[in-house]
Amino acid sequence: MNDELIATSKFLSYVLRHNPDALDLQLDPGGWADVDTLISRANARGRSLNRSRIKHLIAEGDKTRFTLSDDESMIRANYGHSIEVDLNLKPTDPPDALYHGTAQSALPSIRSDGLRPQSRQFVHLSPTPDEARSVGQRHGTPVVLSVDALRLHDAGVPLYQSTDTVWLTRRVPARFLQFPEE
């Protein structure tokens, strides 16, 4: 993805996941925003945004961060919200294992408390160790934890598949995690 698309992705992530008030934008309870209003208000604040760029970002994005409604009149972030939204996801039977990428410095806390969503609504899990490592690199020296997803599910903890590369859950107790050898 080129620098312009990365900047657009970061901007849309900020507005649709964390601060719609930055554009005086109203999200419905499911996190959907009107595309025309988003474009108009972004352009009024000096951001170059149009439908073509949004569609290109969604098509080229490696993590399916955003979705357009079927009629392309609405847009929302698929995950990563720090504001309250109801993505209307249904619990999904997970694969045997999922993975979580984090920083080495977070391990003592995770060993003690498990995985918590911090400032987000959900803990994010990845379907492969490589995806998780990519996430963990954003936070420092990456560490990949294996999550016994099937056992977590069997214990009654709902898991939701948001996209092909992102699974969500409210919390993962430490007993469901496999830590790297020290």
N, CA, C and O of each residue as an XYZ file, in Angstrom:
728
protein
N       0.844     -1.170      0.000
C       0.000      0.000      0.000
C       0.894      1.238      0.000
O       1.879      1.297      0.735
N       0.548      2.222     -0.822
C       1.377      3.424     -0.897
C       1.110      4.352      0.290
O       0.156      4.160      1.044
N       1.966      5.352      0.440
C       1.888      6.254      1.598
C       0.551      6.983      1.685
O       0.026      7.201      2.777
N       0.013      7.352      0.550
C      -1.265      8.070      0.523
C      -2.397      7.182      1.055
O      -3.233      7.640      1.834
N      -2.420      5.920      0.633
C      -3.447      4.999      1.135
C      -3.249      4.689      2.609
O      -4.224      4.552      3.348
N      -2.006      4.578      3.045
C      -1.732      4.340      4.464
C      -2.256      5.511      5.291
O      -2.888      5.304      6.327
N      -1.997      6.738      4.840
C      -2.490      7.917      5.553
C      -4.018      7.935      5.586
O      -4.613      8.291      6.603
N      -4.648      7.557      4.489
C      -6.111      7.510      4.443
C      -6.628      6.442      5.399
O      -7.607      6.674      6.108
N      -5.993      5.290      5.429
C      -6.396      4.209      6.335
C      -6.279      4.644      7.792
O      -7.177      4.387      8.595
N      -5.189      5.294      8.127
C      -4.999      5.768      9.505
C      -6.052      6.806      9.871
O      -6.589      6.793     10.978
N      -6.343      7.701      8.937
C      -7.355      8.723      9.192
C      -8.732      8.092      9.393
O      -9.437      8.429     10.344
N      -9.112      7.183      8.505
C     -10.417      6.532      8.639
C     -10.479      5.682      9.909
O     -11.516      5.630     10.570
N      -9.386      5.025     10.247
C      -9.345      4.250     11.496
C      -9.591      5.154     12.691
O     -10.369      4.818     13.584
N      -8.932      6.294     12.704
C      -9.101      7.233     13.813
C     -10.557      7.691     13.917
O     -11.141      7.673     15.000
N     -11.127      8.094     12.811
C     -12.483      8.635     12.827
C     -13.526      7.554     13.098
O     -14.421      7.756     13.917
N     -13.423      6.414     12.423
C     -14.470      5.392     12.515
C     -14.302      4.457     13.713
O     -15.270      3.820     14.128
N     -13.108      4.362     14.272
C     -12.885      3.485     15.423
C     -12.858      4.229     16.750
O     -13.264      3.688     17.779
N     -12.379      5.477     16.725
C     -12.055      6.138     17.979
C     -12.706      7.501     18.195
O     -13.109      7.815     19.315
N     -12.816      8.315     17.147
C     -13.245      9.690     17.379
C     -14.051     10.254     16.209
O     -13.546     11.090     15.460
N     -15.285      9.812     16.047
C     -16.111     10.393     14.983
C     -16.387     11.882     15.214
O     -16.702     12.614     14.276
N     -16.265     12.321     16.469
C     -16.470     13.740     16.768
C     -15.438     14.631     16.085
O     -15.676     15.826     15.913
N     -14.295     14.067     15.692
C     -13.274     14.847     14.991
C     -13.832     15.445     13.701
O     -13.361     16.482     13.234
N     -14.851     14.777     13.125
C     -15.519     15.292     11.924
C     -16.979     15.621     12.207
O     -17.768     15.810     11.281
N     -17.334     15.688     13.478
C     -18.745     15.882     13.847
C     -19.610     14.863     13.092
O     -20.658     15.196     12.538
N     -19.142     13.632     13.092
C     -19.762     12.550     12.340
C     -20.605     11.699     13.279
O     -20.168     11.370     14.382
N     -21.786     11.347     12.856
C     -22.655     10.478     13.638
C     -22.526      9.047     13.138
O     -22.704      8.778     11.950
N     -22.217      8.133     14.046
C     -22.229      6.711     13.736
C     -23.523      6.122     14.273
O     -23.985      6.499     15.350
N     -24.108      5.196     13.521
C     -25.284      4.519     14.063
C     -24.802      3.479     15.086
O     -23.593      3.298     15.237
N     -25.704      2.797     15.785
C     -25.265      1.850     16.816
C     -24.331      0.753     16.309
O     -23.552      0.205     17.089
N     -24.394      0.424     15.025
C     -23.520     -0.584     14.442
C     -22.186     -0.032     13.962
O     -21.375     -0.770     13.403
N     -21.953      1.253     14.175
C     -20.697      1.868     13.776
C     -20.679      2.386     12.346
O     -19.627      2.785     11.847
N     -21.825      2.386     11.684
C     -21.904      2.835     10.290
C     -21.987      4.359     10.204
O     -22.667      4.999     11.006
N     -21.288      4.932      9.222
C     -21.320      6.368      8.937
C     -21.732      6.565      7.482
O     -21.432      5.739      6.620
N     -22.407      7.648      7.229
C     -22.794      7.998      5.870
C     -21.541      8.405      5.080
O     -20.794      9.287      5.502
N     -21.323      7.761      3.943
C     -20.114      7.998      3.146
C     -20.057      9.433      2.632
O     -19.008     10.071      2.712
N     -21.162      9.948      2.109
C     -21.150     11.321      1.573
C     -20.816     12.341      2.658
O     -20.064     13.285      2.417
N     -21.377     12.150      3.851
C     -21.095     13.060      4.957
C     -19.631     12.957      5.365
O     -18.976     13.974      5.593
N     -19.121     11.744      5.457
C     -17.712     11.533      5.790
C     -16.809     12.250      4.791
O     -15.897     12.975      5.188
N     -17.055     12.054      3.511
C     -16.230     12.678      2.473
C     -16.314     14.198      2.553
O     -15.292     14.883      2.520
N     -17.513     14.716      2.655
C     -17.717     16.164      2.705
C     -16.995     16.789      3.898
O     -16.304     17.798      3.755
N     -17.158     16.189      5.062
C     -16.551     16.762      6.269
C     -15.033     16.582      6.283
O     -14.314     17.444      6.789
N     -14.543     15.480      5.736
C     -13.099     15.290      5.651
C     -12.485     16.328      4.714
O     -11.464     16.934      5.037
N     -13.108     16.529      3.557
C     -12.601     17.517      2.595
C     -12.661     18.928      3.159
O     -11.766     19.733      2.902
N     -13.700     19.240      3.922
C     -13.825     20.566      4.535
C     -12.710     20.820      5.548
O     -12.395     21.969      5.855
N     -12.124     19.762      6.056
C     -11.029     19.887      7.027
C      -9.666     19.615      6.391
O      -8.694     19.330      7.091
N      -9.600     19.705      5.056
C      -8.324     19.613      4.362
C      -7.855     18.214      4.006
O      -6.729     18.039      3.542
N      -8.694     17.224      4.214
C      -8.361     15.842      3.829
C      -8.891     15.574      2.438
O     -10.057     15.849      2.153
N      -8.061     15.048      1.580
C      -8.496     14.693      0.231
C      -9.093     13.295      0.278
O      -8.371     12.304      0.388
N     -10.424     13.226      0.194
C     -11.108     11.945      0.294
C     -12.231     11.899     -0.726
O     -12.949     12.881     -0.914
N     -12.381     10.762     -1.383
C     -13.475     10.568     -2.323
C     -13.843      9.083     -2.347
O     -13.145      8.253     -1.764
N     -14.932      8.761     -3.020
C     -15.400      7.372     -3.082
C     -14.359      6.447     -3.719
O     -14.149      5.321     -3.268
N     -13.730      6.936     -4.748
C     -12.741      6.125     -5.443
C     -11.605      5.720     -4.503
O     -11.193      4.560     -4.492
N     -11.101      6.665     -3.720
C     -10.018      6.367     -2.791
C     -10.486      5.388     -1.715
O      -9.746      4.472     -1.355
N     -11.683      5.566     -1.204
C     -12.218      4.649     -0.192
C     -12.331      3.236     -0.762
O     -11.915      2.272     -0.121
N     -12.895      3.114     -1.964
C     -13.043      1.798     -2.582
C     -11.685      1.161     -2.869
O     -11.513     -0.046     -2.701
N     -10.729      1.970     -3.300
C      -9.376      1.466     -3.567
C      -8.727      0.980     -2.266
O      -8.092     -0.075     -2.244
N      -8.886      1.740     -1.198
C      -8.336      1.362      0.097
C      -8.925      0.029      0.564
O      -8.192     -0.843      1.031
N     -10.216     -0.127      0.442
C     -10.855     -1.377      0.858
C     -10.372     -2.541     -0.001
O     -10.119     -3.628      0.516
N     -10.244     -2.324     -1.296
C      -9.796     -3.396     -2.201
C      -8.335     -3.763     -1.979
O      -7.975     -4.935     -2.082
N      -7.487     -2.780     -1.677
C      -6.046     -3.013     -1.552
C      -5.598     -3.303     -0.129
O      -4.497     -3.814      0.079
N      -6.433     -2.985      0.853
C      -6.048     -3.174      2.247
C      -5.785     -4.631      2.563
O      -6.507     -5.517      2.104
N      -4.749     -4.875      3.349
C      -4.368     -6.241      3.666
C      -5.118     -6.810      4.862
O      -5.017     -8.007      5.130
N      -5.860     -5.996      5.579
C      -6.508     -6.473      6.795
C      -8.021     -6.269      6.810
O      -8.653     -6.478      7.846
N      -8.611     -5.870      5.698
C     -10.062     -5.670      5.625
C     -10.542     -4.834      6.815
O     -11.428     -5.247      7.562
N      -9.954     -3.678      6.972
C     -10.290     -2.814      8.107
C     -11.675     -2.184      7.987
O     -12.310     -1.884      8.998
N     -12.146     -1.983      6.756
C     -13.396     -1.259      6.540
C     -14.321     -2.033      5.614
O     -13.885     -2.863      4.816
N     -15.604     -1.738      5.742
C     -16.625     -2.344      4.892
C     -17.565     -1.263      4.416
O     -17.941     -0.372      5.179
N     -17.944     -1.341      3.156
C     -19.018     -0.503      2.623
C     -20.308     -1.318      2.654
O     -20.291     -2.536      2.477
N     -21.412     -0.637      2.879
C     -22.707     -1.307      2.799
C     -22.948     -1.758      1.358
O     -22.273     -1.305      0.434
N     -23.911     -2.650      1.183
C     -24.185     -3.179     -0.157
C     -24.442     -2.080     -1.180
O     -24.021     -2.196     -2.331
N     -25.128     -1.017     -0.773
C     -25.415      0.084     -1.701
C     -24.320      1.152     -1.695
O     -24.438      2.176     -2.368
N     -23.243      0.900     -0.922
C     -22.074      1.778     -0.825
C     -22.387      3.161     -0.269
O     -21.628      4.105     -0.491
N     -23.490      3.288      0.444
C     -23.837      4.579      1.031
C     -23.296      4.738      2.450
O     -23.244      5.850      2.977
N     -22.891      3.618      3.071
C     -22.419      3.640      4.457
C     -21.083      2.904      4.540
O     -20.787      2.020      3.736
N     -20.283      3.295      5.542
C     -18.984      2.677      5.781
C     -18.814      2.471      7.276
O     -19.336      3.237      8.086
N     -18.073      1.420      7.633
C     -17.713      1.236      9.033
C     -16.383      0.516      9.137
O     -15.932     -0.132      8.193
N     -15.767      0.642     10.297
C     -14.578     -0.141     10.624
C     -15.043     -1.515     11.081
O     -16.049     -1.630     11.782
N     -14.323     -2.552     10.690
C     -14.703     -3.924     11.029
C     -14.261     -4.360     12.419
O     -14.792     -5.335     12.952
N     -13.305     -3.664     13.015
C     -12.789     -4.034     14.332
C     -11.912     -2.898     14.828
O     -11.637     -1.948     14.096
N     -11.476     -3.002     16.074
C     -10.514     -2.052     16.625
C     -11.124     -0.853     17.313
O     -10.417      0.112     17.601
N     -12.418     -0.886     17.586
C     -13.094      0.267     18.176
C     -12.735      0.465     19.641
O     -12.665     -0.490     20.415
N     -12.510      1.713     20.003
C     -12.416      2.078     21.412
C     -13.722      2.722     21.863
O     -13.947      2.903     23.059
N     -14.574      3.065     20.916
C     -15.903      3.591     21.235
C     -16.899      2.436     21.168
O     -16.653      1.432     20.501
N     -17.999      2.584     21.846
C     -18.997      1.520     21.911
C     -19.778      1.441     20.599
O     -20.461      2.386     20.206
N     -19.661      0.303     19.939
C     -20.471     -0.001     18.759
C     -20.865     -1.470     18.840
O     -20.184     -2.264     19.489
N     -21.951     -1.828     18.188
C     -22.390     -3.214     18.123
C     -22.204     -3.688     16.686
O     -22.996     -3.359     15.803
N     -21.156     -4.458     16.466
C     -20.840     -4.938     15.125
C     -21.776     -6.061     14.683
O     -21.694     -6.540     13.553
N     -22.657     -6.471     15.581
C     -23.645     -7.508     15.283
C     -22.980     -8.803     14.808
O     -23.475     -9.484     13.910
N     -21.857     -9.120     15.429
C     -21.155    -10.357     15.102
C     -21.767    -11.506     15.891
O     -22.185    -11.330     17.035
N     -21.816    -12.648     15.292
C     -22.338    -13.848     15.942
C     -21.162    -14.719     16.387
O     -20.163    -14.831     15.677
N     -21.286    -15.339     17.574
C     -20.221    -16.257     17.995
C     -19.990    -17.325     16.918
O     -20.932    -17.845     16.320
N     -18.725    -17.631     16.695
C     -18.321    -18.544     15.630
C     -17.423    -19.624     16.214
O     -16.570    -19.342     17.056
N     -17.617    -20.861     15.766
C     -16.722    -21.931     16.184
C     -15.329    -21.640     15.634
O     -15.161    -21.466     14.427
N     -14.335    -21.587     16.513
C     -12.980    -21.223     16.067
C     -12.202    -22.438     15.602
O     -12.626    -23.575     15.814
N     -11.064    -22.197     14.967
C     -10.115    -23.292     14.714
C      -9.508    -23.716     16.057
O      -9.755    -23.074     17.079
N      -8.735    -24.769     16.057
C      -8.119    -25.247     17.303
C      -7.275    -24.176     17.964
O      -7.315    -24.010     19.183
N      -6.511    -23.447     17.161
C      -5.611    -22.438     17.709
C      -5.781    -21.115     16.973
O      -6.032    -21.075     15.768
N      -5.638    -20.047     17.730
C      -5.513    -18.700     17.181
C      -4.256    -18.123     17.817
O      -3.650    -18.750     18.686
N      -3.866    -16.926     17.383
C      -2.598    -16.371     17.826
C      -2.768    -14.892     18.176
O      -3.628    -14.196     17.636
N      -1.921    -14.443     19.093
C      -1.950    -13.042     19.492
C      -0.533    -12.494     19.444
O       0.376    -13.043     20.067
N      -0.349    -11.414     18.705
C       0.942    -10.746     18.631
C       1.002     -9.623     19.636
O       0.081     -8.813     19.729
N       2.077     -9.572     20.384
C       2.238     -8.539     21.388
C       3.714     -8.192     21.502
O       4.547     -8.737     20.777
N       4.028     -7.295     22.404
C       5.417     -6.917     22.646
C       5.972     -7.721     23.817
O       5.244     -8.066     24.748
N       7.241     -8.007     23.761
C       7.942     -8.719     24.830
C       7.656     -8.061     26.182
O       7.465     -8.751     27.183
N       7.627     -6.744     26.205
C       7.444     -6.017     27.464
C       6.067     -6.247     28.097
O       5.891     -5.980     29.286
N       5.101     -6.730     27.336
C       3.753     -6.961     27.867
C       3.596     -8.331     28.522
O       2.585     -8.582     29.178
N       4.567     -9.217     28.359
C       4.424    -10.595     28.839
C       4.160    -10.723     30.341
O       3.299    -11.518     30.717
N       4.846     -9.989     31.224
C       4.545    -10.161     32.655
C       3.071     -9.895     32.984
O       2.459    -10.643     33.746
N       2.518     -8.854     32.424
C       1.110     -8.533     32.662
C       0.192     -9.607     32.082
O      -0.795     -9.988     32.711
N       0.514    -10.090     30.897
C      -0.317    -11.111     30.249
C      -0.241    -12.426     31.023
O      -1.249    -13.118     31.172
N       0.936    -12.768     31.512
C       1.064    -13.991     32.324
C       0.168    -13.908     33.557
O      -0.400    -14.913     33.986
N       0.046    -12.735     34.112
C      -0.744    -12.536     35.317
C      -2.242    -12.418     35.035
O      -3.055    -13.060     35.700
N      -2.601    -11.599     34.050
C      -4.006    -11.249     33.820
C      -4.608    -11.819     32.549
O      -5.804    -11.645     32.315
N      -3.822    -12.493     31.722
C      -4.318    -12.951     30.431
C      -4.407    -11.778     29.464
O      -3.843    -10.710     29.704
N      -5.115    -11.996     28.383
C      -5.282    -10.939     27.376
C      -6.564    -10.165     27.675
O      -7.641    -10.744     27.818
N      -6.422     -8.854     27.765
C      -7.551     -7.958     27.989
C      -7.593     -6.945     26.848
O      -6.566     -6.681     26.223
N      -8.752     -6.379     26.571
C      -8.843     -5.483     25.407
C      -8.185     -4.118     25.585
O      -8.138     -3.340     24.632
N      -7.680     -3.807     26.766
C      -7.084     -2.501     27.036
C      -8.095     -1.405     26.707
O      -9.174     -1.375     27.298
N      -7.776     -0.515     25.790
C      -8.696      0.590     25.465
C      -9.694      0.222     24.369
O     -10.527      1.046     23.993
N      -9.621     -0.997     23.857
C     -10.510     -1.429     22.778
C     -11.689     -2.217     23.348
O     -11.716     -2.532     24.538
N     -12.648     -2.527     22.502
C     -13.780     -3.333     22.920
C     -13.424     -4.811     23.015
O     -13.984     -5.535     23.838
N     -12.499     -5.258     22.179
C     -12.180     -6.677     22.083
C     -10.676     -6.910     22.045
O      -9.900     -6.029     21.676
N     -10.286     -8.124     22.437
C      -8.942     -8.634     22.194
C      -8.929     -9.114     20.745
O      -9.873     -9.763     20.294
N      -7.877     -8.799     20.031
C      -7.742     -9.213     18.637
C      -6.844    -10.438     18.551
O      -5.761    -10.477     19.135
N      -7.316    -11.439     17.811
C      -6.560    -12.659     17.586
C      -6.390    -12.872     16.095
O      -7.210    -12.420     15.296
N      -5.326    -13.559     15.725
C      -5.001    -13.799     14.321
C      -5.081    -15.292     14.019
O      -4.884    -16.124     14.905
N      -5.371    -15.625     12.760
C      -5.470    -17.043     12.401
C      -4.125    -17.734     12.174
O      -4.058    -18.963     12.142
N      -3.050    -16.950     12.017
C      -1.735    -17.543     11.780
C      -0.676    -16.846     12.640
O      -0.834    -15.683     13.012
N       0.397    -17.564     12.948
C       1.493    -16.923     13.687
C       2.093    -15.737     12.933
O       2.477    -14.745     13.553
N       2.179    -15.828     11.604
C       2.750    -14.718     10.829
C       1.911    -13.451     10.937
O       2.447    -12.353     11.084
N       0.588    -13.612     10.862
C      -0.298    -12.444     11.033
C      -0.096    -11.838     12.419
O      -0.006    -10.619     12.560
N      -0.024    -12.687     13.435
C       0.151    -12.206     14.807
C       1.490    -11.497     14.979
O       1.570    -10.471     15.654
N       2.532    -12.041     14.373
C       3.855    -11.413     14.466
C       3.828    -10.013     13.840
O       4.432     -9.077     14.363
N       3.129     -9.887     12.729
C       2.991     -8.587     12.070
C       2.327     -7.578     12.998
O       2.740     -6.420     13.056
N       1.309     -8.009     13.718
C       0.632     -7.130     14.685
C       1.583     -6.783     15.826
O       1.688     -5.620     16.217
N       2.268     -7.782     16.357
C       3.168     -7.572     17.490
C       4.316     -6.631     17.193
O       4.809     -5.956     18.097
N       4.751     -6.574     15.947
C       5.863     -5.704     15.564
C       5.531     -4.227     15.750
O       6.432     -3.401     15.899
N       4.258     -3.897     15.741
C       3.871     -2.492     15.914
C       4.080     -2.022     17.349
O       4.062     -0.820     17.614
N       4.280     -2.963     18.281
C       4.337     -2.615     19.703
C       5.719     -2.778     20.319
O       5.893     -2.516     21.509
N       6.697     -3.200     19.540
C       8.039     -3.419     20.069
C       8.561     -4.751     19.572
O       8.159     -5.220     18.507
N       9.462     -5.369     20.341
C       9.986     -6.683     19.976
C       8.824     -7.675     20.003
O       8.232     -7.905     21.058
N       8.493     -8.264     18.850
C       7.272     -9.068     18.788
C       7.400    -10.439     19.454
O       8.442    -11.092     19.403
N       6.305    -10.837     20.073
C       6.163    -12.159     20.656
C       4.815    -12.687     20.190
O       3.828    -11.951     20.182
N       4.767    -13.952     19.804
C       3.516    -14.564     19.371
C       3.076    -15.574     20.424
O       3.810    -16.499     20.770
N       1.868    -15.374     20.919
C       1.268    -16.298     21.877
C       0.258    -17.170     21.143
O      -0.496    -16.690     20.297
N       0.253    -18.426     21.470
C      -0.738    -19.342     20.913
C      -1.921    -19.388     21.873
O      -1.748    -19.495     23.087
N      -3.121    -19.306     21.314
C      -4.347    -19.342     22.098
C      -5.042    -20.672     21.817
O      -5.298    -21.011     20.662
N      -5.346    -21.424     22.877
C      -6.096    -22.667     22.729
C      -7.562    -22.282     22.500
O      -8.385    -22.336     23.413
N      -7.860    -21.899     21.275
C      -9.157    -21.313     20.934
C     -10.303    -22.300     21.115
O     -11.382    -21.916     21.565
N     -10.088    -23.539     20.777
C     -11.155    -24.521     20.909
C     -11.503    -24.752     22.379
O     -12.678    -24.842     22.732
N     -10.502    -24.846     23.221
C     -10.742    -25.017     24.660
C     -11.380    -23.756     25.248
O     -12.250    -23.849     26.114
N     -10.954    -22.584     24.782
C     -11.547    -21.321     25.213
C     -13.036    -21.299     24.854
O     -13.881    -20.946     25.676
N     -13.331    -21.675     23.634
C     -14.711    -21.748     23.153
C     -15.518    -22.755     23.988
O     -16.640    -22.468     24.404
N     -14.936    -23.927     24.224
C     -15.620    -24.967     25.006
C     -15.874    -24.527     26.450
O     -16.784    -25.033     27.107
N     -15.066    -23.583     26.938
C     -15.255    -23.044     28.290
C     -16.342    -21.967     28.320
O     -16.627    -21.398     29.375
N     -16.943    -21.690     27.169
C     -18.048    -20.733     27.117
C     -17.665    -19.314     26.772
O     -18.487    -18.406     26.893
N     -16.437    -19.105     26.345
C     -16.003    -17.763     25.958
C     -16.297    -17.575     24.473
O     -15.719    -18.271     23.638
N     -17.188    -16.642     24.131
C     -17.517    -16.447     22.713
C     -16.340    -15.858     21.929
O     -15.624    -14.980     22.409
N     -16.168    -16.366     20.718
C     -15.201    -15.831     19.763
C     -15.963    -15.428     18.514
O     -16.924    -16.086     18.116
N     -15.524    -14.340     17.903
C     -16.207    -13.781     16.743
C     -15.195    -13.617     15.614
O     -14.099    -13.101     15.834
N     -15.550    -14.049     14.422
C     -14.674    -13.830     13.278
C     -15.130    -12.551     12.579
O     -16.178    -12.517     11.934
N     -14.325    -11.511     12.722
C     -14.658    -10.218     12.136
C     -14.317    -10.173     10.654
O     -15.107     -9.701      9.836
N     -13.123    -10.674     10.315
C     -12.657    -10.733      8.924
C     -11.862    -12.025      8.767
O     -11.747    -12.802      9.715
N     -11.318    -12.256      7.586
C     -10.490    -13.441      7.373
C      -9.247    -13.442      8.254
O      -8.714    -14.504      8.574
N      -8.785    -12.262      8.646
C      -7.532    -12.167      9.397
C      -7.698    -11.682     10.829
O      -6.704    -11.507     11.534
N      -8.936    -11.459     11.278
C      -9.140    -10.943     12.633
C     -10.277    -11.687     13.328
O     -11.408    -11.736     12.845
N      -9.935    -12.263     14.476
C     -10.908    -12.854     15.387
C     -10.964    -11.968     16.624
O      -9.962    -11.360     17.002
N     -12.125    -11.894     17.252
C     -12.328    -11.035     18.412
C     -12.897    -11.837     19.578
O     -13.652    -12.790     19.385
N     -12.527    -11.439     20.779
C     -13.120    -11.971     22.000
C     -12.949    -10.918     23.091
O     -12.118    -10.017     22.973
N     -13.740    -11.040     24.147
C     -13.679    -10.028     25.213
C     -12.459    -10.182     26.107
O     -11.934     -9.195     26.622
N     -12.002    -11.430     26.294
C     -10.877    -11.673     27.200
C     -10.361    -13.082     26.981
O     -11.127    -13.976     26.618
N      -9.061    -13.290     27.199
C      -8.467    -14.625     27.147
C      -7.701    -14.839     28.450
O      -6.615    -14.286     28.623
N      -8.258    -15.642     29.375
C      -7.512    -15.940     30.600
C      -6.174    -16.619     30.274
O      -6.057    -17.332     29.277
N      -5.179    -16.389     31.122
C      -3.817    -16.872     30.879
C      -3.762    -18.387     30.715
O      -2.881    -18.891     30.017
N      -4.671    -19.121     31.334
C      -4.618    -20.590     31.252
C      -4.880    -21.112     29.832
O      -4.618    -22.280     29.545
N      -5.390    -20.255     28.951
C      -5.644    -20.646     27.567
C      -4.517    -20.210     26.620
O      -4.630    -20.356     25.403
N      -3.448    -19.684     27.183
C      -2.336    -19.169     26.385
C      -1.107    -20.062     26.504
O      -0.827    -20.621     27.565
N      -0.391    -20.183     25.414
C       0.905    -20.847     25.428
C       1.953    -19.765     25.209
O       1.964    -19.081     24.186
N       2.828    -19.628     26.189
C       3.873    -18.599     26.151
C       5.145    -19.172     25.535
O       5.394    -20.374     25.639
N       5.953    -18.325     24.895
C       7.226    -18.809     24.348
C       8.174    -19.217     25.470
O       8.076    -18.739     26.600
N       9.086    -20.108     25.125
C      10.111    -20.524     26.091
C      10.989    -19.315     26.416
O      11.290    -18.507     25.538
N      11.383    -19.202     27.641
C      12.238    -18.071     28.001
C      13.678    -18.469     28.049
O      14.539    -17.638     28.337
